[in-house]
C-alpha cells in the first residue's frame, strides 16, 4: 500500500501512467471508432492531417486512414511488447535463478550461453531469426522475446547470488526446505522487484525492435502496425513527412510512458534509493 | 579533572528529526561541556541520540535533520551558525572524528599513507617530503608495526585493529583540540578493543586532547572515561564524574543499564546430566581459495580437529574472537556447511555423514538461531508465517501450524495479536524472539545459537538471555551457544570451549575456565574485557 502511495507522489510516474492508459484505451477502442479494416482503402491517397474531417490524421500513400492504423497499431505494439517481455522475463528469471542459486558448473554453462547471446547485437540476431523463421506476428513476437532475455537473466542471477547466502535463506534450509521451496518462496519474491522494474525497459526496447523491423519491411505486413506505417512513409518522407511522423510520435509516447512507469515503479518499490 | 575553561560547550542543543520519525527531536535541550585533557563518554542505547550528538557538533547531520535551538560553542565560534567554509577549516584541523567501522570510513582505493597525507595536504603548506615523514611519525605514534609498509598498504591489507589505528593517526594528524570517537571499538575483538582503548588514553594524555567518546558499553566507560553523560531518548538523564556515576547511579535508567552489564563471574554451576546428547569428534573444515592448476592455492583451516560433548539439557558456550572458526563450527554442526572430517553424533546418528535429503528430514531435532535479527527473517513474510514455516514444511496442516505459531508467540514473550505483522514492524529484540519461536516451532532437542544477542542493546540482551534460560528449563533444550562476548557466555553457559584459529584451546565448566583460566589465550581474553574491576565487582 505504501508503494502505491509513493508511486502517486511522483508527477513523472503519474504522467507515464496516464499516457500508458491512453495508449491502452486506443488499443481497446480501435474497433469501436474504426469498425472497418484499417488496411482497407478508404479515400484519396496522401491527404494531409486535419484537411478532411473524415480522415483526421490524413491518409497514407495507398489511401488508407492513418488514424485507424494508429489505433489498431497500438494493439500490435502493446501485444508484441507485452508478450515478448513476458517471454524474455520468463526465460531470464529461469536461467538467472538456476545460475545464481546453484552456482558452480551450472552457473558457468548458463552464463556462457547468456554471453553468447549478448555478444551478438540484438538487432542482427533478430534479423537472422526472422529471416529463418519467417515474419508472421507470432514469430516476430517470439523472436523479439528471445533476443531480449539475457539482461533480465543477469539481473536475476545477481539478485540470487546476493540473496542465497542471506541468513533468512539459511534459516529456511535449517528448517528443512527443499531447493525448489527456497528458490520459489524465499528468494524469488525478494529478487523480483528489480526484475519487474527492468521489464519496463525490456518492453520499451521490444516495441522499438518491432518498429525497426517493420521499417525495414521485415515485420508482418498483414497487420496494421506503427512500424509498417513508418516503413510506408519512407517513400514519401520529403514531402508528406506526416505519414512517418504520426506513428513515430505514437511510438515515442508509448516508449516514454512505459519507461516512466518503470522508473516510477522502481522508486516506489525501492524507496531508500529515492531518498538520496 | 581540570579546572580550565571548557574547549567545547553544548548549550541546550536540540536536533529536529524529519516528519514521520518516531519522535520529533533526536536530541532535545542537551547541554554538556568538555575541558582540555578530559575524556567525556556519552553512553546510551541505540536510538538515544548519542551519535546524532557527534554529527551535530561536526555539522554532518543527515538530510532532513537540522539543529533547532541551542548553541555549540567551540573556540569562539557557535558551530550552529558558522559558515560552511569556516566549518570545513575547523573539521579535521580543530575537531577530528574517528568512526565505528574503519573499513567503510577509509577509501578502499587509496593507500593508508596517501589518506593520512591528504589531511596534511589540505590544511597545511608542508612539502611532499615533510608530509611523508609526518605520516610515518603518526603511524609510529599509534603503534602500527612497520610504519613504512603500513603507509603503502591499502585498507583491506590491514587488520581491523590496524585500520582503526590508522584512522586515529589520521584524526590526530593536525593535533586537534577535540577528538570525537563514535563507538571506535565496537566493531573490534575484545583483545584489540583493549589495545585501542589504551592507545586512545595514552595519546590523549600525551597531547592533552579533549575526547568525546561515544559508546553503548559501560565496560568501556569504566575503562576510559573521566566524566559520563547518560542519554536516553535524546535527553541527558544523568551526568557526573565516571567513578560516581558507575558506583552510585542516581537515575533509574542508568541503574538499569549498569545492572544489564553482565558479570564475568559465572553463576553457581547447575547439576549436569550424565547423558550426552551431542558429541563432536575430530570435526574439521578447510577452505581452499584461488589458485590455478594447483598453484597459488590459499588454504584456510577454519576448524581444526574439534572434539566436544554436550550433555543433555546443558548449554555449551563456544567463545572466541572473529576468525576463530566458531561460526563455521556452528554451521558444520547444523550442516549448513559440510565438514571435511570428523563425526557429529546426535542420538547415535552421525550428522556429518548423512545425505542432504536425510538431513532435511531430521531438521526437527536440531535448530539454529541466527545472529542478525534483521537479516534472518524473510522481509516479505508475516511473523506468524515465518514461525509456522518449519512445521508446514514437515507436513503439519497450515491452519494448525499457524495456530500453534500464535501459542509460540506467547511462549517467547510476544503479543500473539502481533502475529500478522511483517518483520520490519518489530524491534531488534522482538525479531530475535520471532527467530527463536521459528526455531522452537519444530520442537528441537538441540538449539544452535550463533551470536543470538550480539546485535542487541544491553538491556534487550539481558531480556533475551533470560528468556533463553527459562525456555531451556521448561523445554529441556540442550544449547550450543556461540558468542564473542565472555560476559554473555558467563551468564548463560554451563560449559565453555575457547576457540582460537580453528582450535579449541581450553574447555570445561564455565566457573573453572573463567575462574582459573589455564591457557594464556583465555587469560588474555579475560584480561581484555573492558572495565576490568568494575565488570567483576560492581554487581554486588
Interface residues (C-beta under 8 A of the other chain):
Chain A: X166 X167 X168 X170 X171 X172 X173 X174 X175 X176 X177 X178 X181 X186 X189 X190 X275
Chain B: X63 X334 X336 X359 X360 X361 X363 X364 X367 X368 X370 X371 X372 X375 X376 X377 X378 X379 X380 X389 X390 X393 X394 X435 X438 X442
